[in-house]
Amino acid sequence: MSFPEVIVEADGGSRGNPGPAGYGAVVYDADHVRVLAERREFLGIATNNVAEYRGLIAGLAAAAELGAESVVVRMDSKLVVEQMSGRWKIKHAALIPLADQARRIAAGFARVSYRWIPRAQNSHADRLANEAMDAGADVDEGRAEVASTRSVEAADPALADTERDLPSWIDEAREANAEQSKPAQHGPGWTRATGRPTRLLLLRHGQTELSVQRRYSGRGNPPLTALGREQAARAAKMLAAKGGIAAVVSSPLGRARETAEAAAAALGVPVEIHDGLIETDFGAWEGLTFAEAAQRDPDLHARWIGDPTVAAPGGENFEEVRARVDAALRDLLERYPGANVVVVSHVTPIKTLLRLALDAGPSLLYRLHLDLASLSIAEFYLDGGSSVRLVNDTSYL
C-alpha cells in the first residue's frame, strides 16, 4: 500500500539546551485522522534545534518508507520551517549537515511543503519527544538508549506491502538516518559537548577616569589612565604566555582598542574591530554617577535597575544589547571555528556573552561583578553547547 499524500509532524526538545534531548515524529494520512507511523529517539546531549532537525529527518524517512508521494511537514519550530523553506539562511555549522540530510530525503518525493503550527497543534510529536527524553533519563551512567519505535504496519498487515520494492533513495534515507543515530563522540567533561570549541578569552578594558569616578561610561571615549595602560600591559603579557591565540577582536571604543592593541602586539596578531562588541548606550546618563542618574530620573532609573527592557533616556536597553551581542557571537563562531580568540570589550557585552554561554536569564547582569582588565573564558561548541571556564580572573594584575 502506498499513500499519495501524508502529513508529517515532528518535534524535538532538550532539557538544558544543550542537555538530554530527544525527538518525536508522527506520520498521518492526508485527512489527518489515521496515524501511519511514529518515531521517537533519545539523542543524548544535544540542543533544541538539533533535536528538531533530527525529528524532521525521522519523519521524512518514515514517510519515504510508507511510499508517500507528497508530504506536508508541520512543525512548531519557526527556525526549521523557515530554513527548510529557503527563506532563512542556515548559519549554525551543526545544523547545515542535518538540513542537507533532510533535503536529500525530501528530494525523493514529488512535493514537500513546510508549515508552521502552534505548539498546541503539535502535541502528538511533542509527547513522543518527551517520552524519548524520559526514556533517556533512565539510562545508566549517561549512555544513550534508543527509545522504542513503533509503526502501524505491525497493527495493520496491509501496510506491510510498503516494505516491498522500495526505491534506492529510500534505502539511502534509512542508512543516513541510521548513521545520524549513532552515539556522538563527546569531548571530556560532564557537559558531553561535541567537537573542539571556539574559546573566547573575554578581556575587559583597563581603567579610565570615568571608571575611577564610578560614572556611567557607555559610548563616550575616555582614554586609559596610566594605571589602565599598565593593566593592559600585564594582561597582554599573560595572554602571550598562554599562546595559541588566533585573533584579537575589539570593541571600536578607544579604551577597548588601547587594551586590545597591547594584547595584539604581544601576540603578534592584528586587532580586528567588531561594532557588535561596543558598550551599552547609556544615553542621557552618560558620565553621571549612579546617584546622579537616580536623582535625575528617579522612577525610570528604579525600573531600569531590574528590567532589561527599560532604557536610559535616549539610550539602549539590555535586551537590545543581548540581541546585538548574540549576533556578534554567531559571527565570531563562524569566522573562528575551534580557535582561541581574545575579545576585548566592556562590562555589559562581556556579561552578556557569559549569560549566553550559561543560557542564563537577565538577572545575571545585575548579580555578576567584573573588575577592570579582568579575564573570563567561555567556550562555544558547533553543536550549540557552551560552557564557562573562568570568570573575573585578575591574578596577573
C-alpha positions, 0 to 999 in steps of 0.5 A: 500500500502506498499513500499519495499524500501524508502529513508529517509532524515532528518535534524535538526538545532538550532539557538544558539546551544543550542537555538530554534531548530527544525527538518525536515524529508522527506520520498521518494520512492526508485527512489527518485522522489515521496515524501511519507511523511514529518515531521517537529517539533519545539523542543524548546531549544535544540542543533544541534545534538539533533535536528538531532537525533530527525529528524532521529527518525521522519523519521524512524517512518514515514517510519515504518508507510508507511510499508517500508521494507528497508530504506536508511537514508541520512543525512548531519550530519557526527556525526549521520551517523557515530554513527548510523553506529557503527563506532563512539562511542556515548559519549554525555549522551543526545544523547545515549537515542535518538540513542537507540530510533532510533535503536529500530525503525530501528530494525523493518525493514529488512535493514537500511543503513546510508549515508552521503550527502552534505548539498546541497543534503539535502535541502528538510529536511533542509527547513522543519527544518527551517520552524519548527524553524520559526514556533517556533519563533512565539510562545508566551512567549517561549512555544513550538508549534508543527509545522504542519505535513503533509503526502501524504496519505491525497493527495493520498487515496491509501496510506491510506491502510498503516494505516491498520494492522500495526505491534506492533513495529510500534505502539511502534515507534509512542508512543516513538516518541510521548513521545520524543515530549513532552515539556522538563522540563527546569531548571530556567533561560532564557537559558531553559537548561535541567537537573542539570549541571556539574559546573566547578569552573575554578581556575587559578594558583597563581603567579610565577616569570615568571608571575611577569616578564610578560614572556611567561610561557607555559610548563616550571615549575616555582614554586609559589612565596610566594605571589602565595602560599598565593593566593592559600591559600585564594582561597582554603579557599573560595572554602571550604566555598562554599562546595559541591565540588566533585573533584579537577582536575589539570593541571600536571604543578607544579604551577597548582598542588601547587594551586590545592593541597591547594584547595584539602586539604581544601576540603578534596578531592584528586587532580586528574591530567588531561594532557588535562588541561596543558598550551599552548606550547609556544615553542621557546618563552618560558620565553621571554617577549612579546617584546622579542618574537616580536623582535625575530620573528617579522612577525610570532609573528604579525600573531600569535597575531590574528590567532589561527592557527599560532604557536610559533616556535616549539610550539602549536597553539590555535586551537590545544589547543581548540581541546585538551581542548574540549576533556578534557571537554567531559571527565570531563562531563562524569566522573562528571555528575551534580557535582561541580568540581574545575579545576585548570589550566592556562590562555589559557585552562581556556579561552578556556573552557569559549569560549566553554561554550559561543560557542564563536569564537577565538577572545575571547582569545585575548579580555578576561583578567584573573588575577592570582588565579582568579575564573570563573564558567561555567556550562555544561548541558547533553543536550549540553547547557552551560552557564557562571556564573562568570568570573575573580572573585578575591574578596577573594584575 
